[in-house]
Each structure stands twice: as structure tokens, then as C-alpha cells.
Amino acid sequence: MKRFTSVMLMLLASFIFLGCSINSSSDDINWNGDNSGTLELFNGSNKDMIVFIGQSPSESSILGGIRANATRLYDVSKHVDDFAIGGYTIIRGVTKERYDAEPDPTKVKIEFTAMVTYRSGAKYRYNIDPNYMGDYGFRIGNRGRIGMELRKDSPHGEKIAYLPALQQNQMVYADNTNAITLFPVYVFFNRNSGEVSTLSATSLFET
């Protein structure tokens, strides 16, 4: 009887442990956005997306869901401490299908990464570009101590991703195998003005 009780306790403990690691269904996520939000996202892809804020996706860092070809407002103030002053942060997105299929949100394949700005009383917009989502991956890193944007084909090209200082092994995905020339553009945030300034190379040699 004691052995049976011990086995049952072990099974119960295992069930509780495994149960804690399973995420909620995407049906429980807010797909309507926040009416008072200051971050506007447009999902230009044909996939429903789950959007996280911060370096590592987790249940507590979910901003919300955004349907394909939809625009939603998000309230960033609930996730940052300096909203009144302003700053910038990382957002990451995964598809609804991958989120539902993976019990651990920290292991879900990231479909897009971006740097977004926030400040009380100001509205900022970011477009999710479907051209940088797909099954072909590029592993990139930033060994410097300043955050940088990666832009396509020139320092003034489309913004593909954002790498914070010392970020390593970040993946950038694309939907085809065509080569992409990435230009780094360093990003500085001015807390007094709430503006983001950039510093970029003027040629491929300088890059």
C-alpha cells in the first residue's frame, strides 16, 4: 500500500509539473487590442500572430494577438517602468499555429523581431512585413554595446530586424533563398526629446 501511495504521489507531482509548463490556448489571448494603446501594429502577413514584449517570449509578456491583415493598438505601459519618460523595447511575434503547437512559449520559433518606441502621449506604428517571415533562417549577432537595426540592401532600406547590445544568435527569417545584404544602423534614444536617432555607414566598405 505504501509503495502504491508513493507511486501515485510521484505521478501527481509529475502531472502538476508538466501542467505548469503548458501554455494557454491562443483563444484566451486578447485579439481586440487596447483602445488606449500607443503602439499601433499592422499585420501585413497572411498569418494570425501572437506578439510578445521583451527579450524572451513568456506567458506574462504577451501583448496580444493580431489577425492577418489587421491593425491593432497595444498598451505598452503595462510592461515598462519608464513609460512617462519614454524609451524603446523589443517585440517578437510567433504564428498562432506555432504557439498552439508548442507547450513552452520560450521554445516557439520567432517569426519576426522589431524595436519599437514608446512614450506617454505619443503614438508609434510598426508594420509586420511578410517578406521577412518564412522557413529560411539567417543567424546574426551584435557584439557591440549599442543597439542596431538591420536594413535591407542599403542604410536607408527597409528595416528587417533590431538587435540590442551584445545580442547573439538571433534568427532572421525569409520566405525565399535570395541573398539579402544587411546594413547595420546604430540606434540612439533621446529621453529628453523622445526621438530615436540613427548612425549608419555610407558605403558597403564602411559597413
N, C-alpha and C positions, 0 to 999 in steps of 0.2 A: 504493500500500500504506500509506504514511504517513497519507494522508487517511482511508482506511478505518479504520486504527487509532485516529485521533483521534475519528472519529465513534463508534466502539464505546466508547471511554473516556467520552465525553460521555453516551452512553446509559446506561452503567453507573453514572455519578455521579448521573444523574437518577433512576435506579431506586433507588439507595441513599437519596437524599434523600427521595423520596416514600415509600419503605418505612418510614423512621423516623417519619413523621408519622401512620402508620396505627395505630390503637389495637388492642388485643387484643379478641378476641370476648368477649361477656359470659359465655360458657360457661367462661371461665378465671377468673371472679370468684368469690370465696367467698360462697356463698348460705346457708351454715350458721351464720354468726355466730361469735362468740368466747365460749366458756364462761365465761371470767373477765372478760368485759366489764362496764363500769359504766354504759354508755349503752344504755337499752332503747328500741327503736323499734317502734311498731306501725304497719303499713301499712294504713290503713283504705280505701285506694283499690282499684280493680279492675285495677290495672296493676302489673306487676313493676317495681321501681325499683332504680337504681344510686345509691348515696349517697356523696357526696364530703365532705371536711372542708376548711375554709379558704375564702378568697375566690374563688379561681379553680379550677374543676374541671381535674384533670390525672390522668394515669395513676398518679402517685406519691401522690395524695391520696384514693384510693378507700378508703372504709371497708369497703364490701362491698355485696352485693346483698340485697334483701329482697323476697320474693314477695308477691303481693296477699293482703291479709287475714292476714298473718303477723306474728309478733313475733320480734325477734332482738336479741341482745346484741352490742355492739361495744366493742372495746378502744381507747379514745381515747389511752391513754398512749403509744402508738407514734407519735403525731402532734404531741404538745405537749411543751414543755420544763418546764412547771410543774405537772405532774400531782399531785405530792405536796402542793403548796400549794393548788391549785385555781384555777379560772378559768372563762371561757366562750369559746365559739368558734362559728363559723358552720358549718352543714352545708347542703348543697344536694343536691337529688335530680333525676334525669332518668329517663325511662322507658327500659326495656330496648330497646324498638323504636328510639327516637331515638338511643340510644347505639350500637347496632349499625349504624345507617344513616349516622352521621357519623364520618368518619375522625379528625377533630380534636376531642378532648373539650372543648377550650376554646370551641368553637362550638356545642355541643349546647344546645338550648333547655332552660332551667332550669324544672322543674315546681314545685318548692317550695323555700323558703329558711326557715331557722329558726335561732334562737340556742339553744344547749344548754349546760348547766353540767356541769362535771366536777370531781372531786376524789377522791383515793385513799381507798378505804374507803366511799364513798358511791355510791348508785345513782340515776340520774336517768332519767326517761321522757319521751318525746315521741311524740305521735300525728300521723301524716301524714293530714291532713284532705282528702278528695276534693273538697270544695266549693271549694277554692282551687287547683284544677288545671283546666286547660282551654285553650281557644283564644282567650279574650277577655283582653286584657292591659291593665294599668294601669302607667304609668311613674311611679315615685316616687323621691324623694331625701331625704337628711338633710343639711342644711347646717350643723348644729350639731356640737359636739365631744364629744357624749355619745351613746352608742348608744341606740336606741329600738325598742320593739316597736310594731307597728301592730295595733290591736284593732278588731273589728267593732262598729259602732253605739253603743258606749259605752266608757269607760275600763276597764270591768270585763268587756267582752265577750270573744269568742273571739279568741285570738292568731292573726293571719293571717301576719305576717312579722316579721323582725328586720332593722333597718338599722344597721350600725355607723356610727361617727362619720365624717362627710364622704362617706358613700356616695352616689353619683349614678347616675341612670338604671337603677335596679333595677326589674325587672318583677315584678308580682304578677298571677297568672292566676286566672281564674274560669271556671266552666263555663256561665255564662249572663250576660245583659246587665243584670241587675238592679243598680241602683246600690248601692254599698257606702260607708257613711260610715266613714272611717278616723280613729281617735283615737290620737294618739301617746302612748306611755307610756315615760318615760325609765328606763333600767336602770342600776343601780349594783351592782357586785360587791364584797362584803366579803371580802377574803382571809383575815382573822383567823377569821371565823365560817364562811366557805364559803357564805354565804347571798346571794341576789340580792334587792335592794330595788328598789322602783319608785316613781316620782313621776309623777302624772298630773293632768290638768285635771279640774275638777268639772263643767264645762259646755261646750257646743259653742262658746260665745263665748270662753272661756279658751283652748280648743284653737286 
